[in-house]
Every structure is written in C-alpha cells, then in structure tokens.
C-alpha cells in the first residue's frame, strides 16, 4: 500500500516544482527499505498490541485451565509458575500483525496473496482446534484426521495452482535438491514428485512447528531463525543477478516475499517478548499451524522445499522424535506384547526435561541448534 501511494505521489509531482520535495519517496522502490520498514512496523505493532491483546484474551477467558500433555506425563509445572490460566490463541495477534504489515509494505502480487490466504486458512484451522480444547477444557482438540485433510487439501490446491500457472510451472515440474545446481527430475515425473514434495513441505512444516510449541518461546524463536534464512533466500531468488551468480532458481516476484518474511520476523520477535519464560501468552495451534504452514509455502515458492529440511532442523528433530516414538512403540507392542520407548517422552524437548534440564536450558540450546542449522542451510547458496 505504501509503495503504491509513494509511486502515485511521485507520478503526480513529476516535472513539477514539487518533484524534489518528494524525491525521498523513491526509497519505497527499494526492497531492502521496505523489508526493514516491515520488520520495524511489525515489531513495534506487536509490542504495542501485546498487552492489550493479552488482556482481551483474559476477558473472554481464552486460557488453558486443564493439564497439558507434559503434566499428564509427570513433568512438574508448578515450580515454573504453572501454565494454567495463561491466555492462548496468541497466534491471532501474530497472523494479524504479519498480514497487515505485509499488505502495508509489500507490492501485492500472486505469491504474496497466495501466502497470505494460506496463512488465514491455517490460522482458522488452528483457531478451531484451540477453541475445541478451551470449550472442552482438555488437550483433545480437533480430530487429527480433520486437520490433516484440511492441510492436505490446501497444500494440494497450492501445488496444482503453481503447476497450472505458466509463470510458476517450473516450481513443481522441476525437482531440485540442496548442494546441486541442476534439476534432478523434470517433466511428468518431476511434476508428480514436485507435487508430493509441495504437500509434504507445507503439511510437514505446519505440524512440525505445532509439535515444537511445547515450551515458552521455543516454537516462535526457532520460527524466527528459520524466517531469517528464508528472508535471505527470497531476496536472492527475486534478484535475477544474484540468482544467476549463485546459480539458484530465479522466481519473478519472489523478492516481495522478503517483505513478508521481514514482517513475520518482526511479529515473531514482538510475540517472543511476551512468550519468553515465564510466558504471558501462548500462540496455540492458531499460531503454530499458520506459521509452520507459511514457511513451508514460502520455501516452495522459491523452489527450495528441501532446504527447509535443513533450515528447520529443530522442527525436523521434534517431529521425527514423535514419529520414531510412536512407530517403535507400536512395533514393539505388536512384537513383544508390550510397547517400548526410544525417548523418555516425545516430542524431543520433553525428553530433555525428563533428563533434568530446566525449560530455559532446553529452549536456549535448541536456539543454538537452530542457528547452526540456519548456517548450514545458507551454505547451500554457495556450495553447489
């Protein structure tokens, strides 16, 4: 919106005596300026809106008054000040700030609108899940198969849309892998595998972030780290000169996703201010499903879904621990009559709590791992 307003003023004053007075508006043509503006706006808006939003959630009693899964499995919360009574659905604020800031600072193109629409759908799904938990006052929200169906349909719609649109057809029909500069699959086989990867990236990222959201500040902090990686990659993918030099796919319009990722980072950091230990608000599934979904979508839109596996290594570890634990338990129960566990508790962050790590130790050390994964992911830009 600001870009279009600035451009309109520049066009109106062109060739007049007012032209020099409004020449500073040319800054809005620069992606870096608008990205910085989006990050600052989202951060400041989150910090201003946070206390008001938390009080509003308390007034309408959108809070957790029941035992979460960690408490049910013997992890004591009382020493940490307890989690009950803390407002949830804070993801509403993240998505609201992120979307409004993006609309304010970005040029509106198909990639931006597709991402914003997907964020709203995922946010709505998470809201339904959180509302079910609050209404029933237990940790059983929407049925898992319902969530997977909605996520899968959305992801498949995006995959088919990108494949059917000439400008984005190659995002699906060409399959690329990290550390290699040429497509490994093209044509019909590439399209089939590309659609599968798209669905897995979006659904997998959404659920992985959701599983990671179990400790104060863990999910949102790791999301901000991954968002920084995608911010760099969207900027490179949107610049034909950078993309050619680094031999990565150039995607027309992807540069505007840099503004979106900057807005996500700003909104995420603003939310972390209130979500860090001891948390004053939780994002809930409203936030985790939406944030995971959009980072998966952005990775697809810049032709880097497999790089997301590296950048989101913490999320992969968390989701992987749940799949391994569940699979091994079912296998050993069928084979030996009694289920056995690999970890003391899954997701992985609760395993370390069971080992005696304090919540803040787990979060900080996972942040460190997240940074290491981010550096490795960024190295794929150069090592090819």
C-alpha positions as CSV (number, residue, x, y, z in Angstrom):
1,X,0.0,0.0,0.0
2,X,2.8,2.4,0.9
3,X,4.6,1.5,-2.3
4,X,1.6,2.4,-4.4
5,X,0.9,5.6,-2.5
6,X,4.5,6.7,-2.9
7,X,4.5,5.9,-6.6
8,X,1.3,7.8,-7.1
9,X,2.7,10.9,-5.4
10,X,5.9,10.6,-7.5
11,X,3.9,10.4,-10.7
12,X,1.7,13.4,-9.8
13,X,4.7,15.6,-8.9
14,X,6.9,14.5,-11.8
15,X,8.0,17.5,-13.8
16,X,6.7,20.0,-11.3
17,X,8.4,22.2,-8.7
18,X,7.3,19.7,-6.0
19,X,9.3,16.8,-7.5
20,X,12.5,17.4,-5.5
21,X,10.5,17.7,-2.2
22,X,9.1,14.2,-2.7
23,X,12.1,12.6,-4.1
24,X,12.7,10.7,-0.9
25,X,9.7,8.6,-1.7
26,X,11.9,6.7,-4.2
27,X,13.1,4.8,-1.2
28,X,9.9,2.7,-1.4
29,X,11.1,1.3,-4.7
30,X,13.9,-0.5,-2.8
31,X,13.1,-3.9,-1.4
32,X,15.6,-3.6,1.4
33,X,14.0,-0.4,2.6
34,X,10.5,-1.9,2.6
35,X,11.8,-5.1,4.2
36,X,13.3,-3.1,7.1
37,X,10.2,-1.0,7.3
38,X,8.0,-4.1,7.5
39,X,10.2,-5.7,10.3
40,X,10.2,-2.5,12.4
41,X,6.5,-1.9,11.9
42,X,5.6,-5.5,12.8
43,X,7.8,-5.4,15.9
44,X,6.5,-2.1,17.2
45,X,2.9,-3.0,16.5
46,X,3.3,-6.3,18.3
47,X,4.9,-4.6,21.3
48,X,2.1,-2.0,21.4
49,X,-0.7,-4.5,20.8
50,X,0.6,-7.3,23.0
51,X,-0.6,-6.2,26.5
52,X,-4.0,-5.1,25.1
53,X,-4.4,-8.4,23.2
54,X,-3.4,-10.5,26.3
55,X,-5.9,-8.6,28.5
56,X,-8.6,-9.2,25.8
57,X,-7.9,-12.9,25.8
58,X,-8.2,-13.0,29.6
59,X,-11.5,-11.1,29.5
60,X,-13.0,-13.6,27.1
61,X,-11.4,-16.5,29.1
62,X,-9.4,-17.9,26.2
63,X,-6.9,-19.6,28.5
64,X,-5.7,-23.1,29.4
65,X,-7.3,-24.4,32.6
66,X,-6.5,-28.0,32.1
67,X,-3.5,-30.3,32.4
68,X,-1.4,-30.3,29.2
69,X,0.3,-33.5,27.9
70,X,3.6,-32.7,29.7
71,X,1.8,-32.5,33.1
72,X,-0.1,-35.7,32.3
73,X,3.3,-37.5,31.8
74,X,4.8,-36.3,35.1
75,X,6.6,-33.1,34.1
76,X,6.0,-30.7,37.0
77,X,4.9,-27.2,36.0
78,X,4.3,-25.7,39.5
79,X,7.9,-24.8,40.1
80,X,7.9,-22.9,36.8
81,X,5.0,-20.8,37.9
82,X,2.4,-23.0,36.2
83,X,0.9,-22.9,32.7
84,X,-2.7,-22.9,33.7
85,X,-4.6,-19.6,33.3
86,X,-2.1,-18.3,30.7
87,X,-4.1,-17.0,27.7
88,X,-3.8,-19.0,24.5
89,X,-4.6,-18.2,20.8
90,X,-1.9,-15.5,20.7
91,X,-1.2,-16.7,17.2
92,X,-4.2,-14.5,16.2
93,X,-2.0,-11.5,17.0
94,X,1.0,-12.8,15.1
95,X,-1.0,-13.5,11.9
96,X,-2.9,-10.2,12.2
97,X,0.2,-8.1,12.5
98,X,2.1,-10.2,9.9
99,X,-0.7,-9.9,7.3
100,X,-1.4,-6.2,7.9
101,X,2.2,-5.2,7.8
102,X,2.8,-7.2,4.6
103,X,-0.2,-5.5,2.9
104,X,1.2,-2.1,4.1
105,X,4.8,-2.5,2.8
106,X,4.8,-5.1,0.0
107,X,3.8,-4.9,-3.6
108,X,0.8,-7.2,-4.0
109,X,1.5,-10.0,-6.4
110,X,0.2,-13.6,-6.7
111,X,2.9,-15.0,-4.5
112,X,2.1,-12.6,-1.7
113,X,-1.6,-13.0,-1.9
114,X,-1.3,-16.8,-2.1
115,X,0.8,-16.9,1.1
116,X,-1.5,-14.5,3.0
117,X,-4.5,-16.5,2.0
118,X,-2.9,-19.8,3.2
119,X,-1.9,-18.1,6.5
120,X,-5.5,-17.2,7.1
121,X,-6.7,-20.7,6.3
122,X,-4.2,-22.4,8.6
123,X,-4.9,-19.8,11.3
124,X,-8.6,-20.6,11.1
125,X,-7.9,-24.3,11.4
126,X,-5.7,-23.7,14.4
127,X,-8.4,-21.4,15.9
128,X,-11.0,-24.2,15.6
129,X,-8.6,-26.7,17.3
130,X,-7.8,-24.3,20.2
131,X,-11.5,-23.4,20.6
132,X,-12.3,-27.1,20.9
133,X,-9.7,-27.5,23.6
134,X,-10.9,-24.5,25.6
135,X,-14.6,-25.5,25.3
136,X,-13.9,-29.0,26.5
137,X,-11.1,-28.0,28.9
138,X,-8.8,-30.8,27.8
139,X,-6.0,-31.2,25.4
140,X,-8.1,-33.1,22.8
141,X,-8.9,-30.5,20.1
142,X,-10.0,-31.2,16.6
143,X,-9.5,-34.7,15.3
144,X,-6.1,-35.3,13.8
145,X,-7.5,-36.6,10.5
146,X,-9.7,-33.5,10.1
147,X,-6.6,-31.3,10.5
148,X,-4.6,-33.4,8.1
149,X,-7.3,-33.3,5.5
150,X,-7.7,-29.6,5.6
151,X,-3.9,-29.1,5.5
152,X,-3.6,-31.6,2.7
153,X,-6.3,-30.0,0.5
154,X,-4.8,-26.6,0.9
155,X,-1.3,-27.8,0.1
156,X,-2.6,-29.8,-2.9
157,X,-4.5,-26.7,-4.2
158,X,-1.3,-24.6,-4.0
159,X,0.7,-27.4,-5.8
160,X,-1.9,-27.7,-8.6
161,X,-2.2,-23.9,-8.9
162,X,1.5,-23.4,-9.2
163,X,1.8,-26.3,-11.7
164,X,-1.1,-25.0,-13.9
165,X,0.2,-21.4,-14.0
166,X,2.8,-20.9,-16.7
167,X,4.9,-18.4,-14.7
168,X,5.3,-20.8,-11.7
169,X,5.0,-24.2,-13.6
170,X,8.7,-25.0,-13.1
171,X,8.4,-24.7,-9.3
172,X,6.5,-28.0,-9.4
173,X,7.8,-29.7,-12.6
174,X,11.5,-29.3,-11.8
175,X,12.7,-31.0,-8.6
176,X,15.9,-29.6,-7.1
177,X,18.0,-30.8,-4.2
178,X,20.4,-28.8,-1.9
179,X,24.1,-28.5,-2.9
180,X,23.3,-29.3,-6.6
181,X,22.7,-26.6,-9.2
182,X,20.7,-28.6,-11.8
183,X,17.2,-30.2,-11.5
184,X,17.3,-33.9,-10.7
185,X,13.8,-34.5,-12.2
186,X,11.9,-32.7,-14.9
187,X,8.7,-33.3,-16.9
188,X,5.9,-35.6,-15.8
189,X,8.0,-37.4,-13.3
190,X,9.2,-34.1,-11.9
191,X,5.7,-32.8,-11.6
192,X,4.5,-35.8,-9.7
193,X,7.4,-35.7,-7.3
194,X,7.2,-31.9,-7.1
195,X,3.5,-32.0,-6.1
196,X,4.3,-34.6,-3.4
197,X,7.2,-32.5,-2.1
198,X,5.0,-29.4,-2.0
199,X,2.3,-31.2,0.0
200,X,4.9,-32.7,2.4
201,X,6.7,-29.4,2.9
202,X,3.5,-27.5,3.7
203,X,1.8,-30.1,5.8
204,X,5.0,-31.3,7.4
205,X,6.2,-27.8,8.4
206,X,2.8,-26.9,9.8
207,X,2.6,-29.9,12.0
208,X,6.3,-29.8,13.0
209,X,6.1,-26.3,14.3
210,X,2.9,-27.4,16.1
211,X,4.8,-30.2,17.8
212,X,7.6,-27.9,18.8
213,X,5.3,-25.5,20.5
214,X,5.6,-27.0,24.0
215,X,7.9,-24.7,25.9
216,X,7.9,-21.0,26.5
217,X,9.5,-19.2,23.5
218,X,10.7,-22.4,21.8
219,X,8.5,-22.5,18.7
220,X,8.4,-18.8,17.9
221,X,12.2,-18.4,18.5
222,X,13.0,-21.2,16.1
223,X,10.5,-19.9,13.6
224,X,12.2,-16.5,13.6
225,X,15.6,-18.2,13.0
226,X,14.2,-20.2,10.0
227,X,12.4,-17.0,8.8
228,X,15.8,-15.2,8.6
229,X,17.1,-18.0,6.3
230,X,14.1,-17.7,4.1
231,X,14.4,-13.9,4.1
232,X,17.9,-14.2,2.6
233,X,16.7,-16.8,0.1
234,X,13.7,-14.9,-1.1
235,X,15.8,-11.9,-1.7
236,X,18.3,-13.9,-3.7
237,X,15.5,-15.7,-5.6
238,X,13.9,-12.4,-6.5
239,X,17.0,-10.8,-7.9
240,X,18.0,-12.2,-11.4
241,X,21.6,-11.0,-11.0
242,X,22.0,-12.7,-7.6
243,X,20.2,-15.8,-8.7
244,X,22.4,-16.2,-11.7
245,X,25.6,-15.6,-9.8
246,X,24.7,-18.1,-7.1
247,X,23.1,-20.5,-9.6
248,X,19.8,-20.7,-7.8
249,X,16.3,-20.6,-9.5
250,X,15.1,-17.1,-10.2
251,X,11.4,-16.6,-9.4
252,X,9.7,-13.4,-10.7
253,X,8.0,-11.6,-7.8
254,X,9.7,-13.7,-5.1
255,X,11.5,-10.6,-3.8
256,X,8.2,-9.3,-2.3
257,X,8.2,-12.4,-0.1
258,X,11.3,-10.8,1.5
259,X,8.9,-8.2,2.9
260,X,6.6,-10.9,4.1
261,X,9.4,-12.8,5.9
262,X,10.6,-9.5,7.4
263,X,7.1,-8.9,8.7
264,X,7.0,-12.5,10.1
265,X,10.3,-11.9,11.9
266,X,9.1,-8.6,13.4
267,X,5.8,-10.0,14.5
268,X,7.6,-13.1,15.9
269,X,10.1,-11.1,17.9
270,X,7.3,-8.9,19.2
271,X,5.4,-12.0,20.3
272,X,8.5,-13.6,21.8
273,X,8.7,-10.5,24.1
274,X,5.5,-11.8,25.8
275,X,6.0,-15.6,25.2
276,X,9.5,-16.0,26.7
277,X,9.8,-17.7,30.0
278,X,7.6,-17.3,32.0
279,X,5.1,-16.9,29.2
280,X,2.3,-14.3,29.5
281,X,0.6,-15.8,26.4
282,X,0.8,-18.9,24.2
283,X,0.4,-18.9,20.4
284,X,-1.6,-22.1,20.5
285,X,-2.4,-24.1,17.4
286,X,-3.8,-20.8,16.0
287,X,-0.2,-19.6,15.6
288,X,1.8,-22.8,15.2
289,X,-0.2,-24.3,12.3
290,X,-0.2,-21.0,10.5
291,X,3.5,-20.1,11.0
292,X,4.6,-23.6,10.0
293,X,2.3,-23.6,7.0
294,X,3.6,-20.3,5.7
295,X,7.3,-21.1,6.0
296,X,6.6,-24.3,4.1
297,X,4.7,-22.4,1.4
298,X,7.5,-19.7,1.1
299,X,10.1,-22.5,0.7
300,X,8.0,-24.0,-2.1
301,X,7.5,-20.6,-3.8
302,X,11.3,-20.0,-4.1
303,X,11.9,-23.6,-5.2
304,X,13.7,-24.7,-2.0
305,X,11.4,-27.1,-0.2
306,X,14.2,-29.5,0.6
307,X,16.4,-26.7,2.0
308,X,13.7,-26.1,4.6
309,X,14.5,-29.6,6.0
310,X,18.0,-28.3,6.8
311,X,17.0,-24.8,8.0
312,X,14.2,-26.2,10.1
313,X,16.4,-28.9,11.6
314,X,15.0,-28.4,15.1
315,X,11.4,-28.8,13.8
316,X,12.5,-32.0,11.9
317,X,14.1,-33.4,15.1
318,X,10.9,-32.6,17.1
319,X,8.6,-34.2,14.5
320,X,11.0,-37.1,13.9
321,X,11.1,-37.9,17.6
322,X,7.3,-38.2,17.7
323,X,7.2,-40.5,14.6
324,X,10.0,-42.7,15.9
325,X,8.5,-42.9,19.4
326,X,5.0,-43.8,18.1
327,X,6.3,-46.2,15.4
328,X,8.7,-48.0,17.7
329,X,6.0,-48.3,20.5
330,X,3.5,-49.8,18.1
331,X,6.1,-52.2,16.6
332,X,7.4,-53.5,19.9
333,X,3.9,-53.8,21.3
334,X,2.9,-56.0,18.3
335,X,6.1,-58.0,18.5
336,X,6.6,-58.4,22.3
337,X,3.2,-57.6,23.7
338,X,4.4,-54.5,25.5
339,X,5.2,-51.2,23.9
340,X,8.8,-49.8,24.4
341,X,10.0,-46.2,24.1
342,X,13.1,-44.7,22.5
343,X,12.8,-41.4,24.3
344,X,11.7,-40.7,27.9
345,X,9.0,-38.6,26.3
346,X,8.2,-37.1,22.9
347,X,8.4,-34.5,21.4
348,X,12.1,-34.3,22.0
349,X,12.1,-31.2,24.2
350,X,10.2,-33.1,26.8
351,X,12.8,-35.9,26.7
352,X,15.4,-33.4,27.9
353,X,13.1,-32.1,30.6
354,X,12.8,-35.6,31.9
355,X,16.6,-35.8,32.0
356,X,16.5,-32.8,34.4
357,X,17.1,-29.9,32.1
358,X,15.3,-26.7,33.0
359,X,12.8,-25.3,30.5
360,X,15.1,-22.3,29.7
361,X,18.1,-24.6,29.2
362,X,16.2,-26.7,26.6
363,X,15.0,-23.6,24.8
364,X,18.3,-21.9,24.7
365,X,20.2,-25.0,23.5
366,X,17.6,-25.6,20.8
367,X,18.1,-22.0,19.7
368,X,21.8,-22.7,19.3
369,X,21.0,-25.8,17.2
370,X,18.6,-23.7,15.2
371,X,21.3,-21.2,14.4
372,X,23.7,-24.0,13.3
373,X,21.1,-25.5,11.0
374,X,20.4,-22.0,9.6
375,X,24.1,-21.5,8.8
376,X,24.2,-24.9,7.1
377,X,21.1,-24.0,5.1
378,X,22.6,-20.7,3.9
379,X,25.7,-22.5,2.8
380,X,23.7,-24.2,0.1
381,X,23.6,-20.9,-1.7
382,X,27.3,-21.1,-2.3
383,X,28.2,-24.8,-2.1
384,X,26.8,-26.3,-5.3
